[in-house]
Amino acid sequence: MKKERVKLTGAEKSELFAEGVVTVILLLLLNLSIIILLHLAILQDESLVNGIYFLKKTMTFAGGYHLWSWQNIFIILMGIGDLVVLYWRLIRRYHQMQLRHVILELHYIANGHFDHRINFRVRPELQRVVDSINSLVDSTVNSINEERAIEQSKDELITNVSHDIRTPLTSIIGYLGLLKSGVTSPEDQQKYINIAYTKAEQMKSLANDLFEYSTLKSTNTKLNLARLHIYSMLEQVAAGFELEAEKKGIEIEIEARPKDLTIQADAEKLVRVYNNLISNAFKYGTGATKIKLVANLVNKREVELRVENNGEPIPKDSQKKIFERFYRVETSRNTKTGGTGLGLSITKGVVDLHHGTIRCQSDKNWTSFIIRLPLDPKKAPSKH
């Protein structure tokens, strides 16, 4: 945004005008005093009179015409000096007014108007102060917004965990109550026991995901880095989903270029990333017939890993939020179609630990989760 100069108020313009008038009057009085003193000095000093006469003589053209008299030269020089002094005084006063405006703006911001910025242009040395103030305000606002986001996130965490724990817990208590009453048939008893067990497993899954998520967010979490052959890992991951893929009629394809591609990574955590992404493809990729696990060497420093499916696309407004904890594309929080809502947050946490990036790209043809990892996380700059 283009910055304009400080807009002076009517009172300030009057103050600046009065400053100019007073300065002019003082300069005229000073000039008059100098001229009077100079004339008195000339009358009393014969050598000064002779010098002026010589100057007058040397600056005379033929015919006795004087181009410049010493009086005119003196008056012109004195006038130039007066203009310089007047300009300096007015600029100095204007700079003081600029500083006054900056202080007033700073007071306004300090009173809680953190959305306000100092947008007018001032002299260079003061502009650096203004830019620093604006940067400080931006930093403060960002910190406040982050603090609010953290508080909101904590509230959402409590709400979501309470919901996800209360729902299966209510079912467990209900079915155990029926079993305790002793009025159920043996068939119903087995049915209720199975349901209670399933709900307990859901609670255990949530607890495990919460523990893993909090562990990944801890600054003390370390990676167990080792040389990892990507194609072999992808084969093992695909083998673990072979039965489920066959049941759903989905084909899993593996590609690695080059086939002997290796990186330094925490194999256990990276396998968890693939498990989460493939599980999501099964749950949400409605109508999918193919899941592709692709690994490509991008350059001498990075590798790109892709998990793609040709099922139902993810809405665009959900693609940026999909890695937030407890976020689900379907909002019913139905455990039959969705898990704890922490899977992709855990995935992003693992990628972040490896100093990599992950993004989602989805259209009517393919839904792709694209991961960029350094070949060696120890040599990569942190992206946090």
C-alpha positions, 0 to 999 in steps of 0.5 A: 500500500502506497504511503502518503505524507502526514496530513496536517490539521488546521491548527498545525498548518496555522502553527507552521505558518506562524513559525514562518512569519516569526522566522522571517521577521526575526531574519529581517531584524537580524539583516537590518542590524548587520547592515547598520553595524556594517555601515558604522564599521565602514565610517570608522575604518579607512582600510575597509573603505579602501577595500570596498572601493577596490572591489567596486573598481574591479567589478566595473565595466567600461563606461563606468557601468557597475554590473554588481555593487558590493551592496547587491552581492551582500544582500543577495548572499544574505537573502540566500542565507535567510531562505536556508534558515527559513527552510531549516526552521520550517522543516524542523517544525514539520518533523516535530509535527510528524513525531507528534503524529507518530506518538499519537498513533502509538498511543492509539495502538497501545489502547487496544486498537491492534488492527491499526497501523501507521500508514503515513510516510515520514523522514527516513530516520523516523520511518525506520522507527515507524516500520519497527512499530508496525512490525512489533504490532504485527508480531503482537497481533500474531501472538495474540491470535496464536494464543486464541487459536491454542485456547480454542484448540484446547476447548475443541480438544476437550469437546471432541475427546469428551464426545468420542469417549462418552459415546462408546462409554455410554453404550458399554455402561448400557449393555453392562447394565442389561447383563447385570440385570440377569434378564437377558437370554444367552444369545443376547448376553453374547451379543451385548458382550461383543458390542461392549468389547467393540466399544472398548476397542474404540476407546482404546484406539482413541487413547492410543491416538491421543498418546501418539499425537501428544508424543509427536508434538513433544519437543523431546521426540526423537527419530530412530533414523536408519537406511530405508529401502523404499520399494521394500517398505511399500511391498510390506505395507501393501501386503498388510492391506491385501485381504482388505483390498481384495474384499473391496475390489481395490488394486494396490499398485507400487512404483519406485523410481529408481527401484533401489531408492533409499532414504534415511528415515524412521521406518516405524513412523513412516509405516504408520504414515502409510497405514493412516493414508491407505486406511483413509483411502479405504474409508473415504475413497468411495468407488475407488478401484485402485490405490497407488503407492508412488515414490520418486527421487526429485533431486539429490536432496529430496524424495516425493512419496504419493498415496493416490486413489481414484475414489470420491474426491475431497471437497476443496474447502476441506483440503486445507483443513484435513490435517487439523486434529479431529477434523473430519470431512464427514462431520457426523463423527460416525465411527463406522465411517471415520476414526478418531480424527487424529490419523492425518494429524499424526501423519503430518506430525511424522512428516514434520519430524522428518523436516518434510512437507505434506499436502492434499490434492484432489479432483474427479480423477485422483485424490493424492497425498503428496509428501516431500522428504529429505534424503537425510533429515539430519542435513535438512533445515527445519521447516517449523 
